[in-house]
Amino acid sequence: MKTRGILIVLALALTLLATPQFTAMPTGIGSAGNDGCSCHGGASDLTEIVVIGLPESFNASEVYEFSMTIEAQDFPRAAEDSGRLGGYRILATASDGSSGGLVEVIPSDLGHEMDGGLTHTSDGNMQRSWNFTWTAPADDSVTVTMRIYGNAVNGGDGSGGDHWNQEILNIGGINASGTSAPPLTILMTAILLAIIIIGLGVLWNFYQRDPESFSMQNFWSYLKPWLSTTDHKEVGIMYFLFGMFFFLVGGLLALLFRIQLALPENDFLSYDEYNSFFTLHGTTMIFLAAMPMIAGFMNYILPLQIGAYDLAFPRINALGLWILVFSTPLIFTGVWTGEAADITWVMYPPYSSLNNFGDLGNNPGTTAFIAGILMLGASSTLSGVNFITTVFTLRARGVDLMKMPLFTWSVFVSVFMLYVSLPAFVVGVAFLMLDHTMAAQFYTFGGDPLLFQHLFWFFGHPEVYVVVIPAFGIVSEVLATSARRSIFGYKSMVFAMAGIGVVGFVVWGHHMLTSGMSPFWRSLFMVTTMLVAVPTGAKIFNWIWTLQGGSIKLQSHTMWSLGFLITFTLGGLSGMFFPVAGLDIHFHDSYFVVAHFHYVFIGGIIFALFSGTYYWFPKATGKKMDERLGLWHFLIGFTSYNAAFWPMHALGIQGMPRRTHTYLAETGWAEYNMTITIFAIIFGLSQLIFVWNIIKSASKGDKVENDPWGGWSLEWSTTSPPPTPSFAEMPTLRVDTSRHHGDEDKAGFVENLVKGKEVGN
């Protein structure tokens, strides 16, 4: 232990020694100083900035005089520095994203413009007090944020000396709209209020059960078991509800920046707000919505399908959930101060790695965002270990590997992919955090930004399959049951999922075909990416053949799975354009990518999750979802989804870039964007039908028997909802999964079940 401790201390010491040391820049603070300066030791209260003369509110175009003085204690200088004393940088930005007016120094030779702000010259570096004039903007309905940075040369006792500080002043125009908050703040406040209302709703529901004996102590006694549960079914329900809530949050974020893009040259959102919106949208949908919802199905269904009484490590499973919950505030940190993360969900450096050492990506929200992503990696690690161990050790008698249901196989393959890819991601984000907070040299300051892209996409592309493959499993279960026959080509389906898992690790480079890759590697990644279509195509044909040979009964879950077949196939076909390097040069970072990704992600994953919810809802609640509401949800959702995302292909072909704040009217993109926005809003509203169906059916739905659909896997052999532990006696599987059963088997699999010994706790 001593040796290990010494090695850790030495590693930290080497890291600190590797941190670059800087001296003051005599010509001013440029791009390295919008939020601090890399040429100085760091922020410190030892340096104080005194600003006199700026008004509390301004008149349009009026000129104001003010002064800035830096007060700091001097420390002995290590070497002669030509009499330098201090420096400054001033940035003025209006609340609508426009210029915050003109700031000039008196006399003019003491300052100059650099990187969009005023900073000192060599002569200005020789003093600690300066006089300025500020010409206010012509629009007096905005609020101007004046960011004033200053440093005192040798005015701090640190590794670099020259510590700096900042003063941020908000000056409203006389016609500014009072204290109106930014749209992002208003949105997130509304979401916070929604959480509070949900909590009050739960409280009211508990009160209504027995008003006479109600007390907060009794309510806590009701709530505490849910907060401390380790039962895989209850943990699964909480995973699903958490993911469903953030699916709605992420969708609302998307609708807001779709409103921004509905019209050319729109100013509904500022640049900063737009950047934060799409950053939080992508992160929320992938890490806080899709993955938790899939984890909910994994937790609830997998142990039931293999006859296990719970997961192998119940407490670790619950810990994974709560790490996810507590990492979420870090993702959204900075929203209420207007400093939410704006580095996109892919977090590319150098933008994401610059903080006190540069003017980009510099806000507390970005730092907390990166920390939250690291915690999500820890949550996935803890959750994944359970599924692998459970499949290997807790299968009931007769549940051989080649007799497991395809959903269980899909979870097994996807978790293995996650375990192989996740270390690269965690290491890459940890390096990013060190760059961002300590000016390490992994990606910037002499490092290689492309290194992060390799680490990220080595995880990022398998991650797509990590969430898509369980969707394959859900669709396989639903279509087989709906067709009233076992899946066609069971073994080929298993091998296809395993093949996707293997090939998925050698295709990450197609995300980087435009990054300067050599022709050899471009060709290699082109070929391997196209190979993914082979096992994926085999699965699609197997599903079609399963339907062709069956007797289909259309239910809500069936329709969503059929919708999945259409949209996922279309998304896969559009994806085959990107491995072709010549085409990728045109389509890369265009709206064609947005269309493809959403066809795979929503059409492939979310549609399957809808299908799984309708399919397994009776098992979890003992009640059936309303089929009429389910039909309306499908018809409105499926049509509006295609009407919203199909035109994005055309926009991409015409050259509209993704992540663009606005566009000019003469581009000809306005009609498509308006259409997309209208149908995106309709698609978003259709999800309210789904939410209402869940709430209504959970309380007033028709009660069902243990096996309402005629399913044949083990979860349908226990009660609905299942007891705790899920099987009081260990079941034995006696069924040939290659057998095609017809209408006579629609009663289910229960007849093929022989009970065995009791399962221990």
N, C-alpha and C positions, 0 to 999 in steps of 0.2 A: 504493500500500500504506500509506503514511503517513496519507493521508486516511481510509482505512478503519479503521486502528488508532485514530485520534483519535475517529472516530464511535463506535466500540465503547466506548471509555473514557467518552465523554460519556453514552452510553446507560446504562452501569452506574452512573455518578454520579447520573443522574436517578432511577434505580430506588432507589438508597439514600436520596436526598432524599425520595422519595415514601413511604418506610417511616414509618409513624406513630410519633410520639414520645409517651411517656406519662409521667405523674407518679404517685407512690404514691397508692393508694386508702386514705384514712383509716378507712374502714368495713370493711375486710377484703377478702380475696381470694375472690371468688365463683366463678361458673362459668368465669371466665377463669383459674382457677388450680389445677385438679386436677393438672395436670402442668406447673407453671410458671405464670407470671402475665403477661398482656399489659401490665399497668401498670408493669412493671419492665424494665430493660434487657436481661436475659437471664440464663442460668445462668452461674455463675462459681465457680471454686475459691477466689476471694478471700473469699467468704462461707462460713463453716464453721458447721455445726449440731452442737451437743453435746447428746445426750440421755442423761439419767441416771435410773435407777430402774425401767425396764421389765424384766420378767422374761424368761428364755429360754423358759419354758413357763408356762402359766397353768392355774389351777383354774377350774371353771365358776362364773360369777357373782361371782368374787372381785374386790375393789376394790384397785387398785394406784395408788400415787402416783409421779409422775415429773416431771422438770423438763426444760425445753428452753431452751438459751441460744444466741444468735447471736453469733459472733465475726467481726469484720471491721474492716479499717482504714477510718477516716473520711477522706473527701476534701472539699475545700472545696465548700460549698453555693452553688449559683447564685443562690438567692433564699431568703427566709424561708419556713420550712415548718411553723411552729407547734410546733416541738420534736419532730417525729416522728423515731423512731429505727429501728423495725423492725416486721415483721408476720409472721404465721404462718398456716398452714392444715394441718389434720390430718384424714386420711381413714383409716378402719378398715374393712376388708372381709374377710369370712371366705372360705375356699377354696371353699365351696359356693355362693357368690354372695349369701349373706345378710349381715346387719349384723355388723360385727366388734366389737360392743359399744358402750358409751357413753363418750365422752371429754368431760370438762368441765374448764373452767379455774377456777383459784382466784386471786382472787375472781371471781365470775360476771360482773361488769360488764366484764371484760377480754376477753370473747369472746361469740360468738353463732353459732347455726346458719345456714349459708347453703349452698344447693345440695348438701345431703347431707353436709356436713362442717363441722367447727368452724373458725372463723376469728376474727381479732381485731376488736375495736371501735375507735372513735376513741381511747378511753382505753388500750386494749391496744397501740395504735400508738406510744405514748410510751415504750416500753421495749424491751429486747432479751432479757429473761429472763422466763419464765413458769412457773408451777407448774400441774400438771394432776392429775386423777384419771381412771383408766380402769376402768370396770366391764366385766369380761370377759364374753363370750357365755355363755349357759346351756349350750351344747353344747361340751363340751371335747374332741370328736373332730375338730374342724376346726383349721385353721391360719389365724391372722389376719395379714393383711398391713397393717402400719401405715405409711402414707405421710405423711411430715412434711416440709412445705415452709416455708422461711423466707427473709425478705429483710432486709437491713440498709439502711435509707434512707441514701443517699449512701455506701453501703459497697462501691462498685465504681467503677472508672474507665472508664466507657463512655458511649454516646450517651444512655442513659436513666438512668445511675447506678443505684442501688437494685438491685444484682445479687442474684439469689437462688440458692439451692441446695436440695438435697433429701436426705433420709435415708429409706431404705426398710428396714423391719425385718419379719422373718417370725417370729411367735411361735406355736408349736404348743401345742395343748391337751395335757394330760397323757395323754389317750387318742387323740391324733391318730395316724394311720397312718404313723408314721415319716417317711421322705423320699419318699413316693409321688409320682411325677410326675403332672402333669395329663394327661388323656386325649390331647390334641392332641400333646403332647410324646412320649408313648408311641407314638402312631400314626406320627409322622414318624420316630422312631427305628427303628421296624420297617421303614419304607420304605427308610431309609438302609441298614439291614442287608440288605434284599432286593437293593439295588444292589450291595453288597459281595459277596453270594452269587452274583449273576449274573456279576460279574467273576471270581470264583474258578471258576465253572463254565466260563467261556471259557478260563481258564488250564488247567483240568483236561482239557478237550477237546483243547487243543493238545498237552498232555503225552501224552495217549493215542495221538496219531498216531504218535509216534516217541519212546518213553521213553529210548532209548539216547542220542540226540543232543539231548535237551532241555536248554535253558539259558534264563535270563531274557533274554539277549541275542537268542537266536533268537525268543523269544516277542515281544520288542519289535519285531524285524524283521517279524514277522507282523502285529502290531497297528498299527505306524506307517503303513503304506499306507492303512489305513482312516481314520486320524486326519488324514491329509494329502491324501486323495484329492480330486480335482476332477471325477472321472467322474460324469456325471449319474445313472447307474444306482446307483452306490454311495452317492452323496449322497441319492438318493431312498430307498434302503433304510434309511439311518440316520434320515432324517426320519420314515419310517413306524414304525420301532421305537421312536423317541423318543415319538411321538404315542401309540402303542399302550400303552407303559408308563404314561404319564400319564393315558390313558383309564382304566386300572385304578386308578390313584391317585385320580383324581377320583371314580370310582364308589365307592371305599371311603369317601371322605369323605362322600358322599351317604348311604351306608348307615348311617353312625354318627349323622347327625342324623335319619335316618328312625327309628332306634331311640329317639331322644329323643322323637319325636312319636308313637310307637306307642301310648303310654298318656297319658291326661290328667294334668296336674300332675306330670309326670315330672321327676326331677332327675338323669338320667343325665349330662347336660352342664350346665355353668353357662351363664349368659347370654353371658359373654365368649367361652367356648369355642364355643358355638353360632354366634355372629356370625362368628368366624374360620373355622369349618368351612364355612359356606355361602358366605363370601367366596372362600375358596380353591377350593371346588368349582366355582363358576361360572367363575372365571378359568381354572382348570386345564382344564376341559372345552372351553372355547372357544379359548383362546389356546395352550394347551400340548398339547391332544389332537386336536381336530377339524382345526384349521388345519395342524399339522405332518403329520398323516396324509394330508390332501388334498395338501399340498405334496409328500409322497412320491410319490403317483400322478402329480402334475404333472411332477416331475423325471424319473421313470422312463419314463413312457409318451409324453408329448408329443413329445420329439425322435424317438422311434421311429415315431410315427404320421405325421410329416411328412417322414421320411427324412433327418433331420439327424444328423450324427455326434456332436453334443453340443449343449449350450446355448451361446448366443452368448458369454457371459462366465463360463466355468467357475469361475474363482477367486472372483469376486464371489458366485457361487452358493454355494460352500462357506463363504464368509464369512458369508452370511446364516444358514446352519445354525448356525455356532459362536456367533454373537451370540445366537441363540435359546437355545442350551445355557447360555451364561454369564449370560443374564438370568434364568434359572429360579431360581437361589439367591436372587436379590433378591426374587422373588415370595414365597418361603417364609421369608424372613428374619424372625426373631423367634419362630419356632415353639418353639424349644427354651428360650426364656426366658419363654414365656407371653405374648409381646407380638406375636403375628402380626397382620397387617392385618385390620381388621374393618369396612371401609368399603364392602363389597359390590363386585361386579365392575363396577357402573356408576359407582361412586366419586362419588356426588352430594355437592357442597358444600351447606351449610357444614360438615357433619360431617367430610368428608375434608380440608378445607383448614385446619383448626385444629390447631396443634401446640404450640409453646411459647407461642403466643398464645391458647390456650384449652384446655379440659379434655377436648375430644372429639377422637377420631381421633389421640390423642397417644401414639405409641410408635414406636420405631425401625423396627418391622416395616412400619408404614404408609408411612413415608418411603421405605424401600427398595422397597416394593411399587410406589409411583408411579414411581420410577426404573426399575424393571424393566419396567413397561408402556411407558415411553418407548423402552427398548431393543428391545422387541418391535416397535414401530413402525419402528425402523431396520431390523430384520431383514426385515420384510415389504417394505419399500421396496427393499432390495437384491435380494431374491429375485424380486420382481415384474418388475423391469426386464428380467430375462433372458427371461421368457416372451414379452413383447411384442416384443422385438428378435428373438428366435429365429423367431417366426412370420412376421415381416415379411421376414427376410433369409435364412433357412436352409432354406426349403421345397425339397424335391426337385422335379425336373422333373415337370410334370403335376399337382402338388399346388396347384391354384388355390384361392383362398379358398373358393369354393363347392363344392370337392371335398374339403375337409378333413373328417376324422371329427368327429362331434358332440362327442366329449370334448375334442378340441383347440379347437373353437369355444367350448365352455363355459369352458375355462381362459382363452381370449383375452378373453371378455366379463367374466369375474369379475375378472381382473387389472386391466382398464381401470376397473371399478367401484372396486376397491381404491385405485387411483392417484388417482382423483378425490376419494374420501371421506377417505383417510388424512390429508392435510394438516390438515383441520379437527380430527381427533382428536389428532394430535401437538401442534398448537398449543394445543388445549384442555387436554391433560394437562400441557404445559409451563407454562401459566398456573397450573394447579392446584399444580404443584410450587413455583412462586414464592409463591403464597398460603400454602402449607403451611410453607415454610422461611423466608420473608422477610417475611411479613405484607404481601404486595402486595395490591392492592385490585381484583383482577379479579372475584372472586366474593363475597368477604366484606369486612368492615370498610368498608362503603360500596359494594362492588361488587354485581353482580347474579348470584345463584345460578342463575337460569334460563339465563343465557348458557352455562354449562357444559352444561346439558341440550340446548340447541340444537346446540352443537358436537359433543357426544357422539353424539346420535341421528342427526345428519347423516352420521356415520360408522357408527353402531351398526346402523341398519336396513339400509342397503346391505351391511353386513358379513354380515348373515344371508344375503343373496343371494350374497355372495362365496363362502360355503361351500356354499350349496345348489345354485347353478348347476353347479359341477363334479359334484355328485351327480347332477344331471339328465343330464350327459354320460355318466357311468358307466352309469346305468340305460339310456340310449339304446343304448349299445354292447352291453350284455348282452342286452337284449330282442330287438334286431335279430338278433344271432347265434343266440340261443336259438330264435327263430321261423324261422331260416334264410331270412331275407329282409332287404333293406335297410330302413331306417326309413321308415315311411309319412310323406309330406309333409316331406322333408328341408329344403326351403327355408323352409317355415312354421315348422319347429323352430328354425332359425337366427334367423329374424326374431322368434320368440317370446322366445328368450333375450335378444336385443338389446333387445326391448321391455321385458322385465323389468328389464334394466339401466338403461334410461332412466327408467321410471316409478318405480323403486326410490329415486330421488333426490328425489322430491317427496312422500314419504309419511311423513317422519320425525316430523312433528307429531302423528301419532295416538298417539304415546307420551306426549303432553303435553296431551291434551284436558281433563284435570282441573286444569291448572296456571293457570287464569285466562285462557285464550285467548278471543279475541273470537268471536262467532257466525259472522262471515264466514270467519275462518281455520279454525274447526272444520268448517264446511261444505266448504271447499276440500279440507282433508286427508281428510275422509270420502270425497269423490268420488274423489280420486286413489288412495286406498288400495283402494277397490273396483275400480278399473281394473286393478290388478295381477292380479285373478282372470281377466281376459280372456286374456292370453298364457299364464298358467299352466294354465288350463283347456284351451286349445288343445293344449298339450303332452300333457296327460293323455289327451285323445281320440286324439291321434296314436299314443301308446303302445298304447292299447287296440286301435286299428285295425291296428297292426303285428302284434299278437298274433292278431287275428281272421283275418288273411290269411296266417298262417304255419303251419308245422308244428312245434309246440313240443316240445322235449325238455327235461324237467325235470331240472335239476342244482342243486347248492347255490346257485350264483350266480343262477340263474333264480328260485329261491324267494325269496331275499332281495330281489330286484328287484320281484317281485310283492307281497311284503310292504310294500315301499316305496310302491307304488301305493296300497295300502289306507290305510296310516297317514298318508302325506303328504296324501292327499285329505281324510281326517278332520281333520287339523290345519289344513288350509286352510279348511275349512268353519267350524271353531270360531274361526278368526282373523277371520272376517267380522263377528263380534259387536263387535269393538273399534272399528272406524271409526265405528260408530253412537254418537254422543256420549251419548245417553240411556242406552244399555246400558253404555257404558264407565264411566259414573259408578258403576254397581253392580259391574262386574267388575274395574275397575282395582285392581291390587295385591291381588287375591284369588287363590285357588288355581286358578281358571279360567285365569288367565294362565299359571301353572305348567304346567297340563295342555296348553294350546295350544303353548307354547314347546317342551315336550319331545316332543310329537307331531311337530312340525316338525323339531326338532333331532335327536332320536334316530331317530324313524321316517323322517325325510327324509334325514338326513346319515349317521348311523352305519349304518343299514341298507344304504345305498348303498355305504358303505366296506366293509362285510362282503361285499357282492356283488362289488365290484371286487377284493377280496383273493382270493376263490375263483376269480374269472375270470382274473386276470393272474398268479396264483401260479405256474402252469406256465411262463409266459414268463420269470419272474425266476429260477426254480430248476431248470427242466427236469424237475420232478416234479409230480405231481398230488396235491391234497389229498384226504384220506380222505372219500369221499362219505357213508359211514354216520355218521361223526362230524359231518359238515356237516348231515345231516338232523336229528340230535338237537339240534345247536346251534340250528337254525332253529325246530324245533317247541317246544322249551323256551323259547328266547329270545323268540320272537314272541308266544306265549300269555301268558307271565309279564309281558312288557312291557305288553301291553294291559290285563291284569288289574291292574297297578300304577298306570298313569297314567289310565285311563278314569275311575275313581272320583274323581279330582281335579276333574273337571268338576262333579260333584255337590257336593263340598266348597266349590268357589267359588261356586256358586249359593246355597248355604246361608250364605255370608258368611265363611268361614274366610280370614283374611288370609295372604298369603305372608310369608316371613321372620318367622314367629312362633315364639318359643322354646317355648311350651307353651300349653295351653288348659284351660278348666274342663270337668269331666265333664258338667255340665248342658247344654253346647252340643249334644250329640248327635253329635259328630264322631269319637268314639272308635272305633266299628266300622269306619268307612271308613279311618281312619288305620292301624289294625292290619292291615287287608287290604292296604293299599298297602305297608306295611313288609314283610310276609311275601313278597309277590310281587316286591318290589324286591330282596330278598335272593336269591330264586330267579333273577331275571334277572341279578344280579351273578355268581352261581355259574355260570350257563350260559356266561359268557365264559371260564371256565377250560377248557371244552371246546374253544373256539376257539383259545386259546393252545396247548393240548396238540396240537391238530390241526396247527398251524403247525410246532411243534417236531418232532413225529413225522414229518410229511410231508417236511420239509426234509432229514431224514436217511434215512428209509426209505420214502418215497413211491414210487409207481410212476412209472417214467420215461416221458416223453411225447415225441411228435414236435414239430416246430416249431409246428404249428397244430392242437392237439387239439380245438378247438371248432368248426372250420370258419369262423373269422373271415376278414374280407376287407380289413382295413386293414393298413397297411404293417408294423406291429410283428410280424405273424405271418409275415412273409416272411424274417425273419432267424432265427438259431439260438436255442435256448432252453437256457441263458441267452444273451443277445446278447454278441458280442465287444466289445472296446474298441479303436478307436472302433466305434460300434454298426453302422455300415455301411462295410465296406472299400471298396465301390464305391457311388456314388450311385445309388439306385434311380429308376425312372421310373414314375409312376402312370398306368396305362391302364385306367380303370374309370369307368363312368357311375354316380355315386352315387344317381341316381334309379331305377336298374334294380332290379326286384324279382327276386331269384334264388331258385330253388326247391331241391328236394332234390339236383338234379344238381350244385349248386354247393357242397355242404357240404365239399368238400375244401379250400376256402379261396380266398384271393385270390392265392396264389403264381403260379397259372397266368397271371394277368393282369399279371405283373411282367416288365419288360424291364430288364436291368442296363445301367448307363451307365458314365461315367468314374469313376475312383478319386477318393475324397474326400481332400483334403489335411488335414494336422493343424493 
